[in-house]
Amino acid sequence: IISVVLLSLDFYKSKPLNIFRSVSKDIIYRGSFIVSLPFEFLDHGYVVIKDHFSLYNNYESLKNELYTLQAQQTEIEFLRMQNRELKIVISEDLQRNINNVIAKVILDKQSPFLKSIILNKGTKSNLKKGMAVLHKNNMIGRIVEVNYLSSRVLLVNDLNSKIPVKIQPSGENAIMTGEGNNLASLDFLPKISTVEEGNIVFTSGSDGIFIDGIPIGKIKKIKGKIYVEFFEELNQVNFVTVINNKKEDN
């Protein structure tokens, strides 16, 4: 109605009507602007909220992709590490012209009195009790239990581990007994021993079980007592080489 009235007044030209018409239009324009503000605010708010949820969804998607990539990278690094270790073991295996079996450690049984590991190979892979187990060409234990698909290795640091050894360059023989840590004691050394710190300890083969010449560790003297310090950290072994170490088989 107001619009019709204002349009009708446009036909009449007089100063009072011009003033009224001007004031009325100002009021209508300003009112229209004020009335449109909430709608513009709601429209702007809708756009902001929509953008926010869009950004949030993109963020969640990117975060999930990042987690997936990180998991894949971690798996790749783990596989690379295993590949490096396996290459070393295979290289060592090729250097020894013996029918060796490469096995993976699947369980580590460590306690103050028990030092052993479980391998993923057994009688199916022709493993037998008494076979020597090596890591990086150094002896770390012997097989004491064999199943069809697994076997248990008694480590050289176990309290029940006793291995005949020879010390070079002195050539003295002794029996190495595990101490439960990274050291082993030597029994039955000559009363007047000439071994010195740093001398290398090998298997002697005098028991007829192990072949001779497998390195184990080096001599370390602590408070005047002679020990064997192992070349390998026995709690850091992942892959091993099991050798057919029966003397009559070679």
C-alpha positions as protocol buffer text, in pm:
chain_id: "A"
residue {
  index: 1
  type: ILE
  ca { x: 0 y: 0 z: 0 }
}
residue {
  index: 2
  type: ILE
  ca { x: 282 y: 236 z: 92 }
}
residue {
  index: 3
  type: SER
  ca { x: 454 y: 158 z: -237 }
}
residue {
  index: 4
  type: VAL
  ca { x: 134 y: 232 z: -433 }
}
residue {
  index: 5
  type: VAL
  ca { x: 88 y: 557 z: -244 }
}
residue {
  index: 6
  type: LEU
  ca { x: 448 y: 663 z: -308 }
}
residue {
  index: 7
  type: LEU
  ca { x: 420 y: 578 z: -677 }
}
residue {
  index: 8
  type: SER
  ca { x: 100 y: 781 z: -697 }
}
residue {
  index: 9
  type: LEU
  ca { x: 266 y: 1076 z: -526 }
}
residue {
  index: 10
  type: ASP
  ca { x: 538 y: 1074 z: -796 }
}
residue {
  index: 11
  type: PHE
  ca { x: 285 y: 1233 z: -1031 }
}
residue {
  index: 12
  type: TYR
  ca { x: 245 y: 1536 z: -806 }
}
residue {
  index: 13
  type: LYS
  ca { x: 527 y: 1782 z: -785 }
}
residue {
  index: 14
  type: SER
  ca { x: 526 y: 1995 z: -473 }
}
residue {
  index: 15
  type: LYS
  ca { x: 788 y: 2073 z: -213 }
}
residue {
  index: 16
  type: PRO
  ca { x: 606 y: 1914 z: 83 }
}
residue {
  index: 17
  type: LEU
  ca { x: 540 y: 1598 z: -116 }
}
residue {
  index: 18
  type: ASN
  ca { x: 900 y: 1589 z: -235 }
}
residue {
  index: 19
  type: ILE
  ca { x: 1019 y: 1613 z: 125 }
}
residue {
  index: 20
  type: PHE
  ca { x: 773 y: 1346 z: 236 }
}
residue {
  index: 21
  type: ARG
  ca { x: 868 y: 1126 z: -57 }
}
residue {
  index: 22
  type: SER
  ca { x: 1238 y: 1166 z: 16 }
}
residue {
  index: 23
  type: VAL
  ca { x: 1197 y: 1093 z: 386 }
}
residue {
  index: 24
  type: SER
  ca { x: 976 y: 794 z: 314 }
}
residue {
  index: 25
  type: LYS
  ca { x: 1224 y: 647 z: 68 }
}
residue {
  index: 26
  type: ASP
  ca { x: 1508 y: 696 z: 312 }
}
residue {
  index: 27
  type: ILE
  ca { x: 1309 y: 517 z: 579 }
}
residue {
  index: 28
  type: ILE
  ca { x: 1222 y: 232 z: 341 }
}
residue {
  index: 29
  type: TYR
  ca { x: 1579 y: 195 z: 214 }
}
residue {
  index: 30
  type: ARG
  ca { x: 1728 y: 207 z: 561 }
}
residue {
  index: 31
  type: GLY
  ca { x: 1463 y: -28 z: 691 }
}
residue {
  index: 32
  type: SER
  ca { x: 1524 y: -270 z: 407 }
}
residue {
  index: 33
  type: PHE
  ca { x: 1897 y: -258 z: 485 }
}
residue {
  index: 34
  type: ILE
  ca { x: 1834 y: -320 z: 856 }
}
residue {
  index: 35
  type: VAL
  ca { x: 1587 y: -600 z: 783 }
}
residue {
  index: 36
  type: SER
  ca { x: 1832 y: -767 z: 545 }
}
residue {
  index: 37
  type: LEU
  ca { x: 2114 y: -772 z: 803 }
}
residue {
  index: 38
  type: PRO
  ca { x: 1995 y: -1084 z: 993 }
}
residue {
  index: 39
  type: PHE
  ca { x: 1952 y: -1274 z: 666 }
}
residue {
  index: 40
  type: GLU
  ca { x: 2298 y: -1171 z: 548 }
}
residue {
  index: 41
  type: PHE
  ca { x: 2438 y: -1271 z: 887 }
}
residue {
  index: 42
  type: LEU
  ca { x: 2264 y: -1608 z: 871 }
}
residue {
  index: 43
  type: ASP
  ca { x: 2381 y: -1659 z: 515 }
}
residue {
  index: 44
  type: HIS
  ca { x: 2737 y: -1568 z: 609 }
}
residue {
  index: 45
  type: GLY
  ca { x: 2717 y: -1789 z: 917 }
}
residue {
  index: 46
  type: TYR
  ca { x: 2592 y: -2078 z: 707 }
}
residue {
  index: 47
  type: VAL
  ca { x: 2883 y: -2036 z: 467 }
}
residue {
  index: 48
  type: VAL
  ca { x: 3131 y: -2014 z: 757 }
}
residue {
  index: 49
  type: ILE
  ca { x: 2988 y: -2323 z: 927 }
}
residue {
  index: 50
  type: LYS
  ca { x: 2982 y: -2510 z: 597 }
}
residue {
  index: 51
  type: ASP
  ca { x: 3344 y: -2415 z: 530 }
}
residue {
  index: 52
  type: HIS
  ca { x: 3436 y: -2514 z: 884 }
}
residue {
  index: 53
  type: PHE
  ca { x: 3286 y: -2862 z: 849 }
}
residue {
  index: 54
  type: SER
  ca { x: 3441 y: -2894 z: 506 }
}
residue {
  index: 55
  type: LEU
  ca { x: 3782 y: -2801 z: 648 }
}
residue {
  index: 56
  type: TYR
  ca { x: 3729 y: -3037 z: 943 }
}
residue {
  index: 57
  type: ASN
  ca { x: 3639 y: -3323 z: 711 }
}
residue {
  index: 58
  type: ASN
  ca { x: 3945 y: -3246 z: 499 }
}
residue {
  index: 59
  type: TYR
  ca { x: 4156 y: -3233 z: 815 }
}
residue {
  index: 60
  type: GLU
  ca { x: 4025 y: -3571 z: 934 }
}
residue {
  index: 61
  type: SER
  ca { x: 4084 y: -3719 z: 590 }
}
residue {
  index: 62
  type: LEU
  ca { x: 4440 y: -3583 z: 577 }
}
residue {
  index: 63
  type: LYS
  ca { x: 4505 y: -3698 z: 933 }
}
residue {
  index: 64
  type: ASN
  ca { x: 4391 y: -4051 z: 850 }
}
residue {
  index: 65
  type: GLU
  ca { x: 4608 y: -4049 z: 538 }
}
residue {
  index: 66
  type: LEU
  ca { x: 4902 y: -3930 z: 748 }
}
residue {
  index: 67
  type: TYR
  ca { x: 4847 y: -4210 z: 1002 }
}
residue {
  index: 68
  type: THR
  ca { x: 4830 y: -4461 z: 718 }
}
residue {
  index: 69
  type: LEU
  ca { x: 5151 y: -4328 z: 562 }
}
residue {
  index: 70
  type: GLN
  ca { x: 5328 y: -4328 z: 899 }
}
residue {
  index: 71
  type: ALA
  ca { x: 5220 y: -4687 z: 962 }
}
residue {
  index: 72
  type: GLN
  ca { x: 5337 y: -4788 z: 616 }
}
residue {
  index: 73
  type: GLN
  ca { x: 5668 y: -4607 z: 669 }
}
residue {
  index: 74
  type: THR
  ca { x: 5718 y: -4783 z: 1002 }
}
residue {
  index: 75
  type: GLU
  ca { x: 5644 y: -5118 z: 840 }
}
residue {
  index: 76
  type: ILE
  ca { x: 5884 y: -5039 z: 555 }
}
residue {
  index: 77
  type: GLU
  ca { x: 6161 y: -4947 z: 800 }
}
residue {
  index: 78
  type: PHE
  ca { x: 6100 y: -5268 z: 996 }
}
residue {
  index: 79
  type: LEU
  ca { x: 6116 y: -5475 z: 677 }
}
residue {
  index: 80
  type: ARG
  ca { x: 6433 y: -5292 z: 572 }
}
residue {
  index: 81
  type: MET
  ca { x: 6591 y: -5372 z: 908 }
}
residue {
  index: 82
  type: GLN
  ca { x: 6493 y: -5738 z: 880 }
}
residue {
  index: 83
  type: ASN
  ca { x: 6620 y: -5745 z: 522 }
}
residue {
  index: 84
  type: ARG
  ca { x: 6959 y: -5607 z: 629 }
}
residue {
  index: 85
  type: GLU
  ca { x: 6988 y: -5863 z: 908 }
}
residue {
  index: 86
  type: LEU
  ca { x: 6881 y: -6146 z: 680 }
}
residue {
  index: 87
  type: LYS
  ca { x: 7134 y: -6039 z: 415 }
}
residue {
  index: 88
  type: ILE
  ca { x: 7410 y: -6054 z: 677 }
}
residue {
  index: 89
  type: VAL
  ca { x: 7301 y: -6399 z: 792 }
}
residue {
  index: 90
  type: ILE
  ca { x: 7276 y: -6529 z: 433 }
}
residue {
  index: 91
  type: SER
  ca { x: 7617 y: -6383 z: 351 }
}
residue {
  index: 92
  type: GLU
  ca { x: 7767 y: -6556 z: 654 }
}
residue {
  index: 93
  type: ASP
  ca { x: 7589 y: -6877 z: 560 }
}
residue {
  index: 94
  type: LEU
  ca { x: 7738 y: -6871 z: 209 }
}
residue {
  index: 95
  type: GLN
  ca { x: 8086 y: -6821 z: 351 }
}
residue {
  index: 96
  type: ARG
  ca { x: 8063 y: -7143 z: 554 }
}
residue {
  index: 97
  type: ASN
  ca { x: 8044 y: -7447 z: 329 }
}
residue {
  index: 98
  type: ILE
  ca { x: 7811 y: -7631 z: 564 }
}
residue {
  index: 99
  type: ASN
  ca { x: 7444 y: -7727 z: 538 }
}
residue {
  index: 100
  type: ASN
  ca { x: 7315 y: -7441 z: 746 }
}
residue {
  index: 101
  type: VAL
  ca { x: 6960 y: -7344 z: 831 }
}
residue {
  index: 102
  type: ILE
  ca { x: 6860 y: -6981 z: 872 }
}
residue {
  index: 103
  type: ALA
  ca { x: 6592 y: -6934 z: 1139 }
}
residue {
  index: 104
  type: LYS
  ca { x: 6407 y: -6646 z: 1295 }
}
residue {
  index: 105
  type: VAL
  ca { x: 6370 y: -6584 z: 1668 }
}
residue {
  index: 106
  type: ILE
  ca { x: 5998 y: -6588 z: 1750 }
}
residue {
  index: 107
  type: LEU
  ca { x: 6018 y: -6584 z: 2130 }
}
residue {
  index: 108
  type: ASP
  ca { x: 6276 y: -6470 z: 2382 }
}
residue {
  index: 109
  type: LYS
  ca { x: 6261 y: -6651 z: 2716 }
}
residue {
  index: 110
  type: GLN
  ca { x: 6469 y: -6439 z: 2950 }
}
residue {
  index: 111
  type: SER
  ca { x: 6479 y: -6463 z: 3329 }
}
residue {
  index: 112
  type: PRO
  ca { x: 6755 y: -6454 z: 3592 }
}
residue {
  index: 113
  type: PHE
  ca { x: 6795 y: -6833 z: 3562 }
}
residue {
  index: 114
  type: LEU
  ca { x: 6668 y: -6918 z: 3212 }
}
residue {
  index: 115
  type: LYS
  ca { x: 6834 y: -6780 z: 2898 }
}
residue {
  index: 116
  type: SER
  ca { x: 6688 y: -6929 z: 2584 }
}
residue {
  index: 117
  type: ILE
  ca { x: 6521 y: -6837 z: 2256 }
}
residue {
  index: 118
  type: ILE
  ca { x: 6260 y: -7009 z: 2041 }
}
residue {
  index: 119
  type: LEU
  ca { x: 6320 y: -7050 z: 1667 }
}
residue {
  index: 120
  type: ASN
  ca { x: 6066 y: -7090 z: 1387 }
}
residue {
  index: 121
  type: LYS
  ca { x: 6238 y: -7403 z: 1249 }
}
residue {
  index: 122
  type: GLY
  ca { x: 6232 y: -7762 z: 1375 }
}
residue {
  index: 123
  type: THR
  ca { x: 6260 y: -8122 z: 1259 }
}
residue {
  index: 124
  type: LYS
  ca { x: 6085 y: -8026 z: 934 }
}
residue {
  index: 125
  type: SER
  ca { x: 6403 y: -7828 z: 854 }
}
residue {
  index: 126
  type: ASN
  ca { x: 6628 y: -8115 z: 972 }
}
residue {
  index: 127
  type: LEU
  ca { x: 6722 y: -7948 z: 1300 }
}
residue {
  index: 128
  type: LYS
  ca { x: 6846 y: -8177 z: 1578 }
}
residue {
  index: 129
  type: LYS
  ca { x: 6943 y: -8149 z: 1942 }
}
residue {
  index: 130
  type: GLY
  ca { x: 7298 y: -8037 z: 2000 }
}
residue {
  index: 131
  type: MET
  ca { x: 7334 y: -7827 z: 1686 }
}
residue {
  index: 132
  type: ALA
  ca { x: 7527 y: -7504 z: 1735 }
}
residue {
  index: 133
  type: VAL
  ca { x: 7347 y: -7174 z: 1681 }
}
residue {
  index: 134
  type: LEU
  ca { x: 7540 y: -6876 z: 1545 }
}
residue {
  index: 135
  type: HIS
  ca { x: 7479 y: -6505 z: 1502 }
}
residue {
  index: 136
  type: LYS
  ca { x: 7721 y: -6309 z: 1282 }
}
residue {
  index: 137
  type: ASN
  ca { x: 7950 y: -6614 z: 1275 }
}
residue {
  index: 138
  type: ASN
  ca { x: 7975 y: -6614 z: 1657 }
}
residue {
  index: 139
  type: MET
  ca { x: 7833 y: -6894 z: 1869 }
}
residue {
  index: 140
  type: ILE
  ca { x: 7541 y: -6794 z: 2088 }
}
residue {
  index: 141
  type: GLY
  ca { x: 7400 y: -7130 z: 2198 }
}
residue {
  index: 142
  type: ARG
  ca { x: 7290 y: -7483 z: 2113 }
}
residue {
  index: 143
  type: ILE
  ca { x: 6959 y: -7651 z: 2039 }
}
residue {
  index: 144
  type: VAL
  ca { x: 6822 y: -7842 z: 2340 }
}
residue {
  index: 145
  type: GLU
  ca { x: 6463 y: -7906 z: 2230 }
}
residue {
  index: 146
  type: VAL
  ca { x: 6322 y: -7973 z: 1883 }
}
residue {
  index: 147
  type: ASN
  ca { x: 5960 y: -7981 z: 1768 }
}
residue {
  index: 148
  type: TYR
  ca { x: 5823 y: -8019 z: 1417 }
}
residue {
  index: 149
  type: LEU
  ca { x: 5801 y: -7644 z: 1344 }
}
residue {
  index: 150
  type: SER
  ca { x: 6001 y: -7491 z: 1629 }
}
residue {
  index: 151
  type: SER
  ca { x: 6302 y: -7546 z: 1851 }
}
residue {
  index: 152
  type: ARG
  ca { x: 6450 y: -7406 z: 2171 }
}
residue {
  index: 153
  type: VAL
  ca { x: 6805 y: -7277 z: 2197 }
}
residue {
  index: 154
  type: LEU
  ca { x: 6994 y: -7271 z: 2527 }
}
residue {
  index: 155
  type: LEU
  ca { x: 7206 y: -6957 z: 2514 }
}
residue {
  index: 156
  type: VAL
  ca { x: 7572 y: -6956 z: 2617 }
}
residue {
  index: 157
  type: ASN
  ca { x: 7498 y: -6725 z: 2911 }
}
residue {
  index: 158
  type: ASP
  ca { x: 7250 y: -6966 z: 3071 }
}
residue {
  index: 159
  type: LEU
  ca { x: 7363 y: -7109 z: 3407 }
}
residue {
  index: 160
  type: ASN
  ca { x: 7328 y: -7463 z: 3268 }
}
residue {
  index: 161
  type: SER
  ca { x: 7540 y: -7391 z: 2961 }
}
residue {
  index: 162
  type: LYS
  ca { x: 7881 y: -7562 z: 2972 }
}
residue {
  index: 163
  type: ILE
  ca { x: 8096 y: -7561 z: 2658 }
}
residue {
  index: 164
  type: PRO
  ca { x: 8455 y: -7683 z: 2608 }
}
residue {
  index: 165
  type: VAL
  ca { x: 8661 y: -7393 z: 2475 }
}
residue {
  index: 166
  type: LYS
  ca { x: 9012 y: -7312 z: 2362 }
}
residue {
  index: 167
  type: ILE
  ca { x: 9180 y: -6979 z: 2423 }
}
residue {
  index: 168
  type: GLN
  ca { x: 9406 y: -6830 z: 2158 }
}
residue {
  index: 169
  type: PRO
  ca { x: 9692 y: -6759 z: 2127 }
}
residue {
  index: 170
  type: SER
  ca { x: 9786 y: -6947 z: 2447 }
}
residue {
  index: 171
  type: GLY
  ca { x: 9607 y: -7266 z: 2333 }
}
residue {
  index: 172
  type: GLU
  ca { x: 9476 y: -7339 z: 2683 }
}
residue {
  index: 173
  type: ASN
  ca { x: 9158 y: -7544 z: 2723 }
}
residue {
  index: 174
  type: ALA
  ca { x: 8878 y: -7479 z: 2970 }
}
residue {
  index: 175
  type: ILE
  ca { x: 8506 y: -7525 z: 3031 }
}
residue {
  index: 176
  type: MET
  ca { x: 8297 y: -7212 z: 2984 }
}
residue {
  index: 177
  type: THR
  ca { x: 7996 y: -7177 z: 3214 }
}
residue {
  index: 178
  type: GLY
  ca { x: 7723 y: -6915 z: 3171 }
}
residue {
  index: 179
  type: GLU
  ca { x: 7674 y: -6654 z: 3441 }
}
residue {
  index: 180
  type: GLY
  ca { x: 7327 y: -6528 z: 3342 }
}
residue {
  index: 181
  type: ASN
  ca { x: 7458 y: -6201 z: 3196 }
}
residue {
  index: 182
  type: ASN
  ca { x: 7697 y: -6102 z: 2918 }
}
residue {
  index: 183
  type: LEU
  ca { x: 7984 y: -6284 z: 3087 }
}
residue {
  index: 184
  type: ALA
  ca { x: 8081 y: -6646 z: 3138 }
}
residue {
  index: 185
  type: SER
  ca { x: 8330 y: -6802 z: 3381 }
}
residue {
  index: 186
  type: LEU
  ca { x: 8612 y: -7039 z: 3290 }
}
residue {
  index: 187
  type: ASP
  ca { x: 8670 y: -7360 z: 3485 }
}
residue {
  index: 188
  type: PHE
  ca { x: 8958 y: -7608 z: 3473 }
}
residue {
  index: 189
  type: LEU
  ca { x: 9214 y: -7357 z: 3349 }
}
residue {
  index: 190
  type: PRO
  ca { x: 9579 y: -7453 z: 3415 }
}
residue {
  index: 191
  type: LYS
  ca { x: 9701 y: -7349 z: 3758 }
}
residue {
  index: 192
  type: ILE
  ca { x: 9958 y: -7130 z: 3592 }
}
residue {
  index: 193
  type: SER
  ca { x: 9755 y: -6967 z: 3315 }
}
residue {
  index: 194
  type: THR
  ca { x: 9904 y: -6738 z: 3056 }
}
residue {
  index: 195
  type: VAL
  ca { x: 9575 y: -6603 z: 2918 }
}
residue {
  index: 196
  type: GLU
  ca { x: 9556 y: -6228 z: 2889 }
}
residue {
  index: 197
  type: GLU
  ca { x: 9273 y: -5982 z: 2855 }
}
residue {
  index: 198
  type: GLY
  ca { x: 9161 y: -5960 z: 2494 }
}
residue {
  index: 199
  type: ASN
  ca { x: 9251 y: -6320 z: 2403 }
}
residue {
  index: 200
  type: ILE
  ca { x: 8990 y: -6484 z: 2181 }
}
residue {
  index: 201
  type: VAL
  ca { x: 8778 y: -6777 z: 2301 }
}
residue {
  index: 202
  type: PHE
  ca { x: 8671 y: -7047 z: 2051 }
}
residue {
  index: 203
  type: THR
  ca { x: 8490 y: -7378 z: 2073 }
}
residue {
  index: 204
  type: SER
  ca { x: 8748 y: -7654 z: 2115 }
}
residue {
  index: 205
  type: GLY
  ca { x: 8544 y: -7943 z: 1972 }
}
residue {
  index: 206
  type: SER
  ca { x: 8682 y: -8173 z: 2242 }
}
residue {
  index: 207
  type: ASP
  ca { x: 8333 y: -8288 z: 2340 }
}
residue {
  index: 208
  type: GLY
  ca { x: 8272 y: -8437 z: 1996 }
}
residue {
  index: 209
  type: ILE
  ca { x: 7954 y: -8231 z: 1958 }
}
residue {
  index: 210
  type: PHE
  ca { x: 8056 y: -7891 z: 1829 }
}
residue {
  index: 211
  type: ILE
  ca { x: 8307 y: -7832 z: 1555 }
}
residue {
  index: 212
  type: ASP
  ca { x: 8614 y: -7646 z: 1671 }
}
residue {
  index: 213
  type: GLY
  ca { x: 8705 y: -7289 z: 1591 }
}
residue {
  index: 214
  type: ILE
  ca { x: 8369 y: -7117 z: 1637 }
}
residue {
  index: 215
  type: PRO
  ca { x: 8437 y: -6778 z: 1803 }
}
residue {
  index: 216
  type: ILE
  ca { x: 8243 y: -6703 z: 2121 }
}
residue {
  index: 217
  type: GLY
  ca { x: 8401 y: -6403 z: 2291 }
}
residue {
  index: 218
  type: LYS
  ca { x: 8714 y: -6254 z: 2438 }
}
residue {
  index: 219
  type: ILE
  ca { x: 8889 y: -6270 z: 2775 }
}
residue {
  index: 220
  type: LYS
  ca { x: 8801 y: -6003 z: 3028 }
}
residue {
  index: 221
  type: LYS
  ca { x: 8959 y: -5980 z: 3372 }
}
residue {
  index: 222
  type: ILE
  ca { x: 8753 y: -5838 z: 3660 }
}
residue {
  index: 223
  type: LYS
  ca { x: 8912 y: -5810 z: 4005 }
}
residue {
  index: 224
  type: GLY
  ca { x: 9172 y: -6071 z: 3913 }
}
residue {
  index: 225
  type: LYS
  ca { x: 8915 y: -6326 z: 3793 }
}
residue {
  index: 226
  type: ILE
  ca { x: 8902 y: -6441 z: 3432 }
}
residue {
  index: 227
  type: TYR
  ca { x: 8575 y: -6419 z: 3238 }
}
residue {
  index: 228
  type: VAL
  ca { x: 8459 y: -6451 z: 2880 }
}
residue {
  index: 229
  type: GLU
  ca { x: 8282 y: -6147 z: 2736 }
}
residue {
  index: 230
  type: PHE
  ca { x: 8054 y: -6256 z: 2450 }
}
residue {
  index: 231
  type: PHE
  ca { x: 8090 y: -6099 z: 2108 }
}
residue {
  index: 232
  type: GLU
  ca { x: 7711 y: -6082 z: 2066 }
}
residue {
  index: 233
  type: GLU
  ca { x: 7443 y: -5909 z: 2269 }
}
residue {
  index: 234
  type: LEU
  ca { x: 7224 y: -6212 z: 2326 }
}
residue {
  index: 235
  type: ASN
  ca { x: 6906 y: -6012 z: 2386 }
}
residue {
  index: 236
  type: GLN
  ca { x: 6937 y: -5838 z: 2047 }
}
residue {
  index: 237
  type: VAL
  ca { x: 6924 y: -6143 z: 1820 }
}
residue {
  index: 238
  type: ASN
  ca { x: 6655 y: -6166 z: 1550 }
}
residue {
  index: 239
  type: PHE
  ca { x: 6795 y: -6412 z: 1294 }
}
residue {
  index: 240
  type: VAL
  ca { x: 7035 y: -6699 z: 1357 }
}
residue {
  index: 241
  type: THR
  ca { x: 7222 y: -6964 z: 1162 }
}
residue {
  index: 242
  type: VAL
  ca { x: 7195 y: -7325 z: 1283 }
}
residue {
  index: 243
  type: ILE
  ca { x: 7487 y: -7537 z: 1167 }
}
residue {
  index: 244
  type: ASN
  ca { x: 7504 y: -7914 z: 1138 }
}
residue {
  index: 245
  type: ASN
  ca { x: 7792 y: -7926 z: 1382 }
}
residue {
  index: 246
  type: LYS
  ca { x: 7825 y: -8298 z: 1437 }
}
residue {
  index: 247
  type: LYS
  ca { x: 8187 y: -8381 z: 1368 }
}
residue {
  index: 248
  type: GLU
  ca { x: 8104 y: -8703 z: 1196 }
}
residue {
  index: 249
  type: ASP
  ca { x: 7873 y: -8518 z: 955 }
}
residue {
  index: 250
  type: ASN
  ca { x: 8154 y: -8299 z: 819 }
}
